[in-house]
Amino acid sequence: MTKTIKNLILGLLIVRLSISLALAAAGSSVHFEHLSIEDGLPQSSAKAILQDKQGFMWIGTEEGLARYDGYEFKIFKSNFDNAHSLSSNYVTVLFEDLQSNLWIGTRGGGLNQFNPTTEQFTHFRYNEMNPNTLSDNTVHAITQDSEGNIWIGTDGGGLNRFDPVTKQFTDYRHKKADPHSLSNDAVSVITKDLKGNLWLGTWSGGLNQFNPVTKHFTHYKHQLENANSISDNAVSAIVKDQQGNLWIGTKGGGLNYFDTASKQFTHYRHKENNLNSLSHDEIGTITIDNQGSLWIGTLGGGLNHFDPITKKFTHYLHQTSNINSLSNNSIRAITYDQQGNLWVGTDGGGINRLNSLTKQFTHYHHQSKNPNSLSSNIVRAITQDRQGTLWVGTWGGGLNRFNSATGQFTHYKNDKTNSNSLSDNKIYVITEDHQNNLWIGTDGNALNRFNPATEQFTHYQHDTNDSKSLSDNAVSAITQDQRGNIWIGTWKGLNLFNPITEQFTHYRHQPANSNSLSNDSIRVITEDRQGKLWIGTWKGLNHFDPDTGKFTHYTHKAKKSNSLSNNTVYAITEDSLGNLWVGTASGLNLFNKLTGNFTHFFEKDGLPNNVVYRIEEDDKGEIWLSTNLGLSNFNLNTKKFKNYNMDDGLQSNEFNADASFKSKYGELFFGGINGFNRFFPNKVISDNQQPKVIFTDMLLSNQSVPIKNTSILPSQKSTFGEQTRSNSYTLAKAIHSTSKVTLTHQQNLVAFEFSALHFSNPKKNQYAYKMEGVNDEWITTDYKNRRATYTNLPTGNYVLRIKASNSYGIWNEQGAALKITVLPPPWLSWWAYSLYCLVLIFIMWLFVRAQRKKIIFIKKVNEQLEIKVAKRTLGLQKANEKLANISSTDELTGLNNRRFIAHNLKSDIDLVLQKHHSLSFENTIEERNESDLIFFLIDLDHFKRVNDIYGHTAGDNVLMQIKPILKRVFKDTDYLVRWGGEEFLIVARFTNRNNAPVLAEKLRESVEKHNFIIGEGNSISKTCSIGYASFPFSLNNPESLKWERVLDIADHCLYAAKKSARNTWVGLSDINCEDENLFESVTERTEELIQLKQLKVECCSRKPNEINWK
């Protein structure tokens, strides 16, 4: 696995794990995409959602079943005239079996089996005359066991088992006289565990565990006197977590966690005034994601995300002022698709889809009903001060301070009654100076200096009677240079502020002076590494030398291709390589300071839009741009742009000038017309999953071709397609399951529709198609025109190929293919010509057949030989593995032995050294501590006495009990070794060295508390002594000591622990010891180096100066 892929996976995990923390703050939101009846959904109450193995999304509603391909719905409804249509339009539950059949439960219409190939429904209904039919026509739950049986939960007929072979149903119902029967006949939900048991929720009988072997039900009901019982007997949802425990949703008792081992329930209820509790106690559905987090749909409280580790709930509710919020707070269905997108079905609000990748961009915006949200959506300025406080300047809403702990914004606005308030609510720019003051430029009403400590504003205004005052009250750019000077750009020139006299020096455009400012309307000011200023104006770029006071102009010249692309300069950024990037109203410019030439980048080069408002460089040296059509990421090495728009989670496609910032942690901020986004560029992950490409429809003369009716006689059936006597063409299978179609010469207008079943951002999916035999070049198209149309295809054989990309440009080059045969007219049919060649063809056929048989025979012989060789090789491999395992395992304790360490430690050592070298180069101290190996040597105190007093069998019993103790303390990936006799070695792999004392104490305490069984009903207590040291021993010089020497230092610590006081632990780590003979110094001058603070000692029960190192 490459480093890039590792980073990609890590980034995805970080994005998924941080969603509730990043987006729970007031004012921030996630973008739900909505699908409603306006989009083709048959009805707005989505009771069930499922993605099938092909990739289609299925939605069950109260008015039919819908199949969704990312763009269009295909509706399946009950039709009285069609026996193979859906039995009832009210769909309650969906399930896909192991054979890819879809099972649909309905209200009043029984059970349906849908064949995706023929797109026909088979009905199973209650028949009072036949006890082997479905017991009730309202179905709430469906699942399948490992033997292929279908289990159905009904509204009043109990539990049903359907045998797919015999087509018969067996029911299991409540019987008052049988305590082992079902507790209630209304079964709401079914799930199965790894042991094959079924867990059933009922509407009033609580939770049931059903053993299919014994046919017994075990009941778990609410008990008033038992706080550990289930909270409510109306169970609406059950999911099983990775540990095999259950999470149970109820109709009024909130969420329950059921420990299947202890049989205890833990309750999670809605609590007033507690935003971290469940939002509503009536639960409609639950699903669990790959990280073990729960997504809970409530009936009135919206969507909840529950983190089982923090025990906190994050709520996602409908907000009337936010079109991207949840559409409805009553939720009936939740599922994840193959791309990790969350689908939420609501009662009355249709479908909500949460793109997994939009969560990478946190969005803050104004919420009309939330006074602690952003004051205005038009963000013109962003900065973060040295204390990490985020400041946001808005157009009309004044200044905002963001509290990251509470997720709330504090507003500072103009107060006409307070002369110390903000001078104007329309803010252009915010900059922090070296004294921690904020300088704020407004639209025509003065410059503000804000003291965050006193929260007082000082105003600097233009005074027509004072030539040393600010040149203009419209302040559009502010920066502080390396010398501490404050430079202010206005609509009337550049100003230098003197903090002592509080006077301004003006630099204005002078038509007669070519060394003056090119234009007085300033947009941006940036200082480069040489201390020179770069100033963007409405009429070009200016280079200003503060020492000489001279300006050099760079403007657009129509006849000079390497001049500035446009004179309206919005952004100037010097990157870490010294490159100067200039954003203009028409293109991005890279300026070569040596030649004075500009390299241009436009929409044709990959920019989403030519208006470049702001430019920021991320920690990887890549450039991020805000435009009028989203954000763009530019890679300097590949010279390629990667673009993001509103569908990816951005506040809007339109951003604003001046509104960006990069924090000291590498986080980027960009503001626009609907709030602002914040994100870490290294966590913005592209979706590299190739989309599955599928044909969705075939049309003849612009009419969809239906699938053939089963009433057609067998003699009329065709494998690929058929022409009935009424000249209506039908398909033998659904087009997505068809590999070949055959057309007559009369069917001269044919079209095929297709889709990429990738739902992260389907409108950005791209398509290409070609008809081999007609055109060899790919024809590209987008989601709006997913149809390949051909007219008057000549007689012959063709292959129509479709390929598609996901929204990040990852193509499925294999795509989908459909063979097409166009038959000739009868007078040019092949059989007419075949009469002339019949004999020759027959001879050739015999030859080919003989050759084929020969080839098949040779192939079969070769395959048999290969199988024999493979079996023999596999046997030898298993034998070698068994010998290797025996040679590296201690026979008595089952632990690894010294041979294991010799064979396995080298790769760990190399990896640790590699990480430390890399981290030293990157100066990443925090990660360094996760890249250590800690050697623990453990010796059982006075173990000889056990053998002397109780015998060697007792001693062996003690040693054999050490392994489970070690496994409780250390990770599964750590090396546990019997080092010799009663001495054990543990190598804690890739562990923070700062955790060593915690592990040592936990091990010491575990041994001390353990009751060692020595046989014949006797038991004893033992203690242990522990010494440890970490590799690399010296962080400044990781290769100064080999691991064997570090192990000797751990042994040195063990000896000190035993000599000083048994039942204790001692550890050494290097602080700043630079002796050439480091090992001899550490082991022979231990006390001296500790006193000199060149060694750090850690111990359990004694002071460092009390340890006996002799």
N, C-alpha and C positions, 0 to 999 in steps of 0.2 A: 504494500500500500504506500503510495507516494505521500510526501509531506503535504502536497496540495489537497489530496483527498482527505487526509487526516484532518487538516484544518477545516475543510468543508464540512465533514461530519461533526467536528467539534462545534463549529459555528452553528449548525442546525440544532444541535442539542442545546446550546446556550440560548438560541432564540426561543425554542420550545419551552425550556425550563424557566425563562425569565418573563414570560408573557404576563402573568398575573401581577408581578412586581412592577414591570415597566409601564403597564397600562391601567393600573388601578387608581392612579392619581386623579384628583379632581381636574377636570378640564382636558384630560387626555382621553383618547377614544380609539376603538378599533373600527375598521371599516367592514361592515356587513354588506354583502351584495345580496339583493333581494330578487326573488323569482315569484311572480304573482300570476293571476289570471290574465293580466295584460301581456305577459310573456308566453302565454299558452298553457299555463297550468289549468287543469279542468275545474279546480275548486280550491279555495284558499285555506282549507283545513287539511294540513298534511299529517296524516296519522302514522305513516311508516315511511322510512327511507332505507334504501339498500343499494349498494353498488355490486353488480354481478361480475363474474370472472372476466367477461369480455371488456368491462370498463364502463358500461352504461349505468347511469343512475336511474333508479326506480323510485317513484313516489306514489304512495297510496293515499287517496283522498276520499271524501264523502261522495264524490261524483266521478269515480272511475280511477283507473290505474294509468300512470304516465311514465313514459320512458324518455330520458333526457340525454342528449348527446353533446351538451355544452352550448347549444344554440337553439334547438327546437325540441318541442315535446311531441311524442307520438302517443296518442290517447287510445286506451283500450277500455271499452264500456260494454255493459250488458246489452245484448241485442236479442229480442224475443225470437227473431227469425233465424238466428244463427246459434245452433246448439253448441258450437265451439267458442262462443264468446264468453266474457266474464259473467259469472253467475249473478253477481250483485255489484252495484257501483260503490257501495260503502265498504271501503277496504280498511281493515283494522291492523293487519300484520303482514310482513313480507319475510320470506326465508328462501335461501338458495341451497339446494342439497348438493351432495358430492358429485352427482351426475349433471350438474349445472341446470337442473330444472328449477323453475321458480314456483314457490308455493305461496298462495295468497289466501289469507283468512279474511272473511267478510262478516258483516252484520246481517244475518238473516239469509245469506246465500250459501252458507256452508264453506267448504274448502275447495280451492282451485289449484290444479297443477298446470303450469304454463310451460310449453315446449318452446324454447327460444328459436329453434331451427324452423319449425312450422308455424310458430306464433299462434298456436291454438291452445285452448283451455280445456282441461278435463275436470268435470265437476264431481264432488263427493258431498252428498247431502244426507241428512237424517231421514230414515225411512222406518216408520213405526212398525212395519211388517217384517223388517229384517234386523235382527239384533246385531249383525255384523257391519252395520253402517255407522256413519258418524253419529254421535249421540246428541249433538245440538248444532243448530245451523249458525250460531254466532261464535266465531273463533277469535280468541285473543292472543294465543301464543303458539309458536311452532318451533321445533328443533329436530335434530336427527342424531341418532346414536351411532356408535362405531359399527354396528351390524347393519346399518342402512335403514332401520326402522324410523318412521316419522312419528313424532310425539306432538299431540295437539291439545292445547288447553281451551276449553269451551266455556260459554257463559253460564250454562246450567247443567251441562252433561258430564262434568268432571274431566278427567284426563283420558285421552284416547291414544292408543298405539295403532299405527297403520303399517301393515305388512305390504311392502311394494310388490312382493311376489304373488301373494294370494289375493291382494287387493281387498283385504278384510280389516275391519276395525275391532279392537278390543277396548272396552271402556273400564275405567277404574273410578268408582264413585264413593261418596260418603255413605257409610252405614252406621247408624246409631249404635248398633250392638257390637260393632267391631272397632276397637280403639286403634287398630293398625290400618284402618281405611283412610281415605282422603278426608281432611278436616272440613272441606267445603267444596261444593260442586262448581263454584264459579272460579275457574282458574285464569288468572290474569297474566302470568308470565312464567316461563320455563327456562332454566339454564342447566347445563350438565357439568359435573366436575370430572377430574382426571380419573377417578375410580369408577366412572360409569353411572354414578348416582344422579338422579334428577332433583333439582331444587325448584319447587313450585311456589308461586305466590298466589294467594286467593283473595277474593274481595272482602271476606269477613272471617276467614279461618286462619289467618296468619300465614306463617311459612311452613312448608312441608318438605321433608327429605324423603325421596322415594328410592327404594332399592329394587331395581328391576329383577334381581335374582329371587329375593324372598317375597317380593310383591308387597312389602310392608312400607307404610308411611310413618314417619316420625314427625310429630307436630311441635311447632314453636309458636306459642301464642302470647299475646300480651297478658301480663299478670300484674294487677294493681299492687300486690304486696312484694313484687320482685322488680327492683330497679334495673336488673340486668336482663330482663326479658325484652322481647321486641316491643317497640314503642306504640305500635298500632297494628290491628289485625287486617287492615286493608292494605295489601301489598301491591304496588303498582310497577315496580322495577327491581331487577336483580342483576348484578354483574359480579363476576369472579375476578379477583386480582391475581397477580403473579405468584402470591404465596398460597393461593387456594382458598383464601377467605372471601367472604361475601359482603358486598355493599348493597343495601336494600332500601329502596324508596317506598314510602307509604303514602296513603291518601290524606293523612292529617297528622302523622307523627314524625314528619321530617325524615332524615336520613339515619339509617342504622348500619353499624359495622358489626358483622358477625364473625367471631373467631371460631372457626370450625373445630379447633382442637379443644378449647376450653368451653365451648358452647355458650359463650357470654356475648351479650349485645352491648355496644356502645352507641349512645344516641347523639345526634347532632341536630339541634332544633333552631328555629328562628328565634332570635333574641332582639327585642326592641332596643334601639340605640346602639347596637353592636354591628358595625358594618362588616366585620369579619365573620359573622355567623351566617347560617343559611338564610337566604332571602325570603323563603316561603316554605311552610311545612307540608304543602301538598305537592308531591313530586309526580311528574308524568313519565319521565324516562331518565336513564343514566347510561353513560358509556365511559370507557376507561381508555386513556391514550397510552402510547408506548412508554411514557415516563412514569406510569402508574398514577397519574393525576385523574381525577374524576371530572366529568362534565355532566352537570345535573340540570335537567329541564324541569321547571316548576310550573304549576298551573296558577299563574298569577304573579309570580316573583321573578320572571325572566330566566336567564341562563346563569348558572353558577359554575365557576371553576374552583375545585377543591384540591388543595395540596395536602396529601396525607402526612407529610413531614411537619409542616408548620401548623397544620390544622386550621388553616384560614381559607375562607371563601372569598372569591372575587365575583362581583355581580356585573352582569351585562343586561341592561334594561332598555326598554323602549323609551326614547326621548323625542318628544314631539318636535323639538327644535333641531334635531340632528337626523338628517335623512340617512346617515350611515349607521345609525344605531339599530338595535334589534327591532324587527317590525311589529312584534307582538310579544307580550309577557307570558302567554300561555303556551307551553311547549310540550309536544307529544312525541317527538322523535329526534334522535341525534345519532350521527354516524360520521366516521372519517372515511375519506376516499383514499385512493392509492397514492396520491400526491401529498397527503397529510392535511388536506383542507377539511374544515369542519362544516357539516351540513346540519341545519337545525330546522325541523318542521314545527310549525306553530298552528294554533287554533285560530284561524281567521286572518293570519298574516302571511300565509304562504311559506316559502322556503327562504331561509337565510344561509348564506355561504360565507365562511370566514377563510380567506386565503391565508395559508400558513406563512407565506412570505411577506404579506403586508404587515405582519407584526414586527418586522425588522425596523420599520420606521415609526417611532412614537409620534403621535400627532396631538398637539394641544390647540384648542380653539375656544372661542367664546361660546358659553352656554347661557341662554337667556334666563334660565331658572336657577342658575348656580352663581351666586355673587362672588364666589371664590375662584371662578374660572378666569381665563384671560379676558381683559377688559374690552378688547376689540380684535376682530379677526384680521385686520389689515396690519401686518407686522412689517415695520420698516428698519428696525435696528435690533441687534442682539449682541450681548456680551456677557462674559462670566468673570466676576472679579477674583482677586487672589484668594479669597476665602471660599471660593466655589459657588457663590451665589449667582444665580442666573438673573439677568436684567433684560427686559424686553420692551422696546419702544414701539408704540403703535401709532396709527394715523387716526387720531380722534379719541383714542382711549387713554392717552397719557402713558406713564411709565408703569411697568409691572415688575415686581420682585417675586421670584418663584421660590417657595419653600419646598425643598426636595423631600423633607421628612413627612410633611403633611400633604404634599401634593397640591397646595393652595397658592394662589396668586394674591399678593398685596398690591393695591393700586395707588398710584400717586398722580393726582390730577391737578389741573389749575383750579385754584380757589380764589376768586376775585376779592374775597375778604381777607386773604392771607398773603401778604407780600413775600413771604418765604416759601410759597408753594411753587410748583412747576409753572413756568411762564406761559406754556402753550401745550395743548394736548396732542398736537400733531408733531410727531418726532421724526427727524431724519436720521440721526446718528447718535451712538453712545460710545464713549471711550473712557477707560479707567487710566488715571495718571499714576505716577510713582508714589504719591501720597495717599492712594486708595480713594481719591475723589472720583466721581463720575462726571464727565463733561457731556452735556446733552445739547444737541443742535435741534432747533425747532423750525417750523415753517413760518418765518416772518415775524417771530415774536421773541427774539433774543437767544443768546447762548446761556446755558445754565451750568453752574457747578454745584454738584450735589454731594453733601457729606453724609454717607450712609449711617454714621454713628449718631449724628444729631438729627438726621432726616430734614435738614434745612437746605433750601435752594438759594444760591446766589446768582443774580442775573447780570449779564453784560449786554448792553444794548447799544445800538448805533445812536450817536448824538451828533446831529448836524453841526453843532457849535463846538464839537471837540474832535480835532483831527486825529487824536490818539485813541479814539473809541473804536469799537467794532465797526468794520466797513459796511456791514449789512446785517439785518436781523434774520435773514433766511440763511441758516447754518446747515450745510449739507455734508461736510466732511471734517473730521477731527483726528489728529494723531499726535502722539508725543514721541519726539526723536530720542536718539541715544544720549544726547546732552541734556535732556529734560525739558526741552522747549516744546511748547504747545503750539501746534499749527492748526489753523481753522480755515476751512474752505467755505466760502459763501457764494451767493449769486453775484456778488460784486467784489470778487478777488480773493486773494490769499492774505491771511493775517498771522502774524507772529505775536504771541502773548508773552508779556513780561510779568512773571508772577510777583515780582517785588513792587514794581510801580503800578501793576495792573493796567498797563497801557498796551495798545496794539500797534504794531508796525505793519503797514499795508504794502502789498505787492499787486499792482494792477496792470491790466493790459494797456499798453501805450502804442498806438498805431505807428508812431514814428520810431519806435525802439524795437528792433528785431530780437533783442535779448530780454524783452519783457514777457510776461505771461501771455499765452496765445489767445486766451479768452477768459473773461471774468467769472463765468458760470462754472463753478467747480463741482465735480461729482465725487471724486475720490482722491485721497492722498495716501501714499505708501512710501516708507523709508527703506532703502536697500542696505546691503551690508557695508557699503562704503560711506554710509551716512548721508547719501544724496536723496533728495525727494523726487518722487514720480507723481505727477498730478494729472488726473484725468478731467477734461473739460468737455463742453459741448462742441469745441472746435479743436480736437486733437489731444495728443499726449505731450506733456511737458517734463523735461528733466531739469531739476533745479539744484544748483550748487549754493548752499547757504553761505559758504565762505566768500564767493565772488558776487553773489546776488544775481547771477545770470541764468536765464532760462534757455534751454534748447528745445525746439519744437519738432514733433513728429506728427505729420498729418497725412491724410489720404490724398494721394495724387493719382488721378484717373489713368495717366499714361505710365505709371510706375507700378509694376505688378507686385513688387516686394515692399511697397509702402504700407502704412496702417490701413486696415480694411475699411474702417469707417471712423469719422471724426467724433462721434458721440461715444465717449469712453465711460463705461460704468464700473469697471473693476480692474485692479492692478494687483498682482501677487508675484513675489519673488519666491521661487521654490528652493528646496534644500540644495539643489545643484547650482543655484545662482541664475537659473533661467527666469526671465521676466515674462509673465503671462498677462495679456491685456484683453479684457472682455469689452466688446463694443455692441452697438445697436445692429451690427451686421458682421457677425463672425468672431471667432476666437483667434488671437494673435500670439505667436511666440516670437519674442524680440531677441535678436542677436546683438549684444552690446558691442561686439568687436566690429561688425560690418555695418550696423545700423539698419539691417534688413529685417523684415517681418515675414514669418511663415504663417499662412492663413489656414483655418479650418472652418468649413461651412456645413450646411445640412447635407450636401452631396458627399461629404467625407464621413458622415455618421452623426453629426450634431442633431439633436431633436429639433432645434430651433436656432436661428441665427442671432437672436437677441440674448447675449450673455450678460447676466446681471451681477453675479458674484463668482469668485474663484477661491477655492480652498485646496490646500495640499494635505493629503492624509499621511499617516505614519509610514506607509509603504512607498511614498513618493508619487502616488497617483493623484491626478487632478480631478476635483469635483466641481461641477459648474451648475448654477441655477439659471434657468431660461424661462421663456414664455410657454414652454411645452415640457415641463418637468425638469428632473435632475439628470445630469450626465456624468459618467465616470470615464476618464480618459487615461489609458495606459500608455506611458511614454515609450515603453519597449515595443509593444505591438502596434502602436499608433491607431488603436481601435477604441471606439466609444461604446459604452454600455449604458443604455438609457432607461430611466424609470419615470413612470407617470402616476396619475392619480389611482389607477387600478392596482398599483404596487403599494399603496398606502400613503402616498404623499398628500399633503394638505389640499393641494389643487395642482393643476398643471401650470398655473401662472405663479411665478415668484416675484419678489421685489428687489430692487437695487438696495445696496447697503445692508441687507438683512442676511448676514451669515456670520459665523464665528467658529473657530476651532479651539476646544478647551485644551488645557495642559494634559488631559488624559487621552487626547486623541479623538474625543467625541465631536461630531460636526452638527451644526445647527443651521437651518435655512428657513427663512420666513417668506410668507407670500400673502395672498389675498384671503386665505381661510385659516389663519393661524400659522403655526410653525411646526417643523419636524426636527427631531433630534435622533441621532443614530451613531453607532460605532461602525466605521467602514469595514473593519475586519469581520464584522458580524452580518454584513449584508451578503447573503448567500444566494448565488444563482441556482436555479433548479436545473440540475443536470439529468433529470429523468427524461428519457425519450418518450414521446407520446405514442400511444397505440393508435394506429391508423385503421379506419374501418369504413367500409361502404355502408351508407345509410338508406339509399333509395336508388331505384332504377326507374327511368321514365321513358315511355315511348310516345312520341307526338305530344310531349308535355303532360302526359298522364302517368301517375304512379302505377307500376306493375304490381298487381296483387300476388299473394301466394295462393297456389292452387287449392281448391276446395277438396276435402277428402271424399266427397261424393263422386268424384271423377273415377271412372272405371279403371282397373289396373292396366288394361290394354292401352289406355290413353296417356299413362304416366311417362314422363321423360325425366332423365337425370338432371338436365341442366335448365330446361325451360320447355314450355309446351304451347302448341298452337291448337286451341280447341276448335270445334266445328263452327263456332260463332265468330271465329277470327279474333278472339280476345286472347292475348298473350298472358300467361301466368308463369310464376316461378315455382319450381319444385321446393325450394327452401328460401328462407329469408335471404336477402341479398348479402348480408354480412356473413352468412354461412355458405354462400355459393362461390364456387371456384371457377365456373365456366358457364357462359350463356351462349345460346345459338339463336341467330336471327335469320329471317328470310330476307331476300333481296327487296321485298316490299316495305320492310320496317327500316326506313331510311332516315329517321330522326330519333336518335337515341341519346340519352343523357344519364349520367351517374353522379349521385351526390355522395359526399364523403365527410368525415369528421375525424379530428384528432381528439381522442378521449382523455384529454389532459385539462383539468378544470381550474388550475391555479389562476390563469388569466386568459381564458379562451379567446378573447377578442384580439390578443396579440399573437396567437398561434398563426404560423405561416404555412402555406401549402404549395405544392408543385405537382404537376401531373404530365404524363406523356403517353401517347398511344404508339407502342412499338409497331412498326409497319406503316405508320402514317407520318409521325414526326419524331425525330430522335432528340430534339431539344426539349428541356423541361419548360413548361409554362407555369409561371408563378402566379399565385393569387392569394387573397386573404380570406378572413372568415365570412366576409359579405358575399363572396361568390365561390361557394364550395361545390361547384358543378362543372363537370367536363361534358361538353355537348359535341356530338359529331353528326354530320349529315352525309348521306349517300356514300357510305363506306363500301368500297369495292368488295367483290367476293374474295374471301381469304380468311386467314387466322391472324388475330391481333392479341396483344397483351396491353391492357390499360394498367399503368402503374401510378400509384399515388404515394407521395411522401409528405411528411409534415414536420414542423418544428414546434417546440413549446414556446412560451412567451419569452424565454431567454435565448432563443436561437439555437437550441439543441435539437438537431434533426434526427428523425428516424429514417435513415437512408433506405432501409429495407422496405418499410411501409407496407402497403397492401397491393395485391395484384389480382386482376381478373382477366381470365382468358375469354376472348370473344371470337366466335366463328360466324361469319356471314356466308350463308349458303348461296350457291349460284342458282339462277333460274333453271327450270327443268331442261331446257334445250342446251344448257351448258353444264349439266350435272356431271359429276365425276364418273358415275357408273356408265355413262354413254361412252366415255373414252376408255374405260377399263376393259371393255370387250376386246379391244385390240391387243391388250397387253396381259390377258388373263394367264396364259401359260407361263410367260416369263415371270410374272409376279409370283405364281405358285411355286416355281422352282426357287426363286429367291427367298420366298417365305420358308421353304423347307431348309434351305441352307442357314438362314438366320436362326431358325428354331434349333437346328443342330448345334450351331455355334453357341447359342444362348444356353442350351442345356450343358454344353461343355464348360462354359464359363461359370455357370451356377454350381456345377459339380466341383470344379477347382476351388471356387470361392468357399463352398461348404467345407471341403477338406481343410483349407487354410484356416477357416474359422474354428474348426474343431481343434486343430493344433494350437492355435492361439489361446483357446480356452484352457487347454491342458497346461500350457506354459504359464499362463496367468495363475492358475490354481497352485501350481508348484511354487511359483515365486511368492505368492501370498502366504503359503505355508511356511516358507523359509523366513519371510519377514516377521511373521508372528512368533516363530521360535526365537529369532534373534531379539525381538522386543522383550520376550519373556525372560531370556537370559540376562539382558541388560537390566531389566527391572529387579531381578533377584540379586544381581551383583551390587546394586546401589541401594539396597534396602536392609535395614537392620532386622534380623529375624525375630528377635525378642519383642521389640517395641513397635515394629512396623514403621518406624521413622526412617528417614534417609540416613546414609552413613557417609563417611569421609569420601568415599569414591564418588558419591553423588555430587559433592561440592566441587571436587576436582574437575568433573565433567561439565558442570552447569554454570559455574560462577563466572567463567571468563567472559561470556557474552554480556553478562550484567555489568561487569567491571568496565568493559569497553563502552557500553552505552552510557554509563554514569559519567565517565571521563568525557565522552563526546558531548553530553548535555552540559557539563560544567564548563567546557571550553566554549560552547556556543553561548551559554548564558553569561559567561564572563565578557565575551565579545559584545553581546547585546546589552550588558549591564542590567540584567533582569534578576535582581536579587531575590525578589519574591518567589519566582519559580525555581530558583536554585535549590531552595530548601525542600522541594518535592523530588529531588533527584539524588537522594543519598541512600547508601546501604548501611544499616546499623547492625553491628555484630554483638549479640548478647551471648555470653558464656554463663551457664548456670550449673551450679554444683549443689547436690543434695547434702545438707549439713549432717555430719555424723552418720553417713549411710552405712559405714562398716558395722556400726552397732546393730543395725537391723539384721545383717547376715549372722553376726555373732550371737545375737540373742534369739532370733526367731528362725534362722536358717536361710539358706540361699533361695528356697522357693518363695519365702515371704519377700525377700529382696527383689526377686524377679517380678512379683506381683506389684510392688511399689513402682518399679521402673515402667511396667506396662501401663500404669495409670497416668503417667506423665503426658503421653501424647494427647489425650482429650483436653487436658488442662492447657497445653500449648495452643491447640486449635481454637479454644475459646478466646484466648488473649490475642492471637496474631491473625493476620489475613490469610485467606486460602492460598494466596500467591507467594507468601513468605516461605523460606526454606526452613524446615524443622529437621534437625540432625541429632542423632545420638553420637556424641563426639568420642565417647569412651567411658566405660564403667558407669558411674553415676553422673557423668558430666555431659551436658547438652549444649548444642550450638543452635542459635536462631539467627537467620539472616533476614532482617526486616527490609524488604525490597522497595526501593523508590518511595521512601518515607521521609517526612520532614524530621530532621535530626532533633528539632526542638520537642518532638513527641517522645523521645527516648525515655525520659524520666517517668512519664505517664505509663508507658508500656512496661517498664521495669517494675514499677510499684504494683501495677495490676497483676503481673506475673507473681511477684513475691507474695502478695496478699492471696492470690488464688491457690498457691501451694500451701500456704500457712492454714487456710480455711478448709482445705480438702481433707476428707476422712479416708485415709488409705486402707483399703480392705486387704489383709494379708493372708486370709485363709482361716478355715476352721472357726468362722464366726468372729475372728479378732480384727481389730482395726487400730491404726496408730495415726499420729499426727507427725508431720515433718515440716521442716523449713528449708529454705534454700539461700544461697549466696549468689549474687549476680555481679558480673562486671561487663561493661560495654564500652564501645568506641565506634565512631562513625567513619565511613569511607566516602569521599576522600577525607583524610584526617585534617589536612590543611586546605582551607578554601582558597587561600592565596596561591598555593602551589599544589594542585590536586595530585600531581604525579610524584610528590616528594616521598611518599611511603607507599609501598605495594600493599595489597590487601592482606597478605600474610603478616606483615608487620603490624597492621591495624588490629588483626586478630590477636597478635602477641600483646598489644597494648590492652585489649579487652581482658586477656588472661592476667595481665599485670593488675588491672582493676579488680578482677575476681580474687586474686591473691590478697590484695589490700582489704577487700570486703571480709574475707575469711579471717584475716589476722586482726582486724579492728573489731568486728562484732558480727557474728553470723546472723542469718535472717535479715540481711540488708543488701543494698546494691550500691555500686560505685561506678561512675563513668567519667571519662576524660575527653575533653575536646580542645583543639588548638585555637588559641586566640591570636597570638602574634609572635610565634616562636620561629625565628628564621635561621636557627643553627643548621650548619651543613650536615652534621650527624644528628638529625632530628630524633631518630628512634632511640639512640643511646641517651640523648639528653632527656627525652620524655621518661624513659624507664629508670635512669640512674640519678637524675636530678629533679625528680618529680616535685618534691616539696619546694625546692628553690624556684622552679619555674612558676609554681602556683603563687608563691609570694610575689614574684615579679609580674604577676598577672599576664604571663605568656601562656599559661595553661589554665583552663577552667575545669574545676572538679564539681561533680554533682553527686550527692549521696543521700541516703535515705534517713538515717537516724543519728548521724553524728555531724558535728561541725567539720569543715574541711581540714582544720588544723589538728583534729583529733584522729585523723586516719593514719594508720600505721602502714607506711610504704616500704619499710625495711624487710 
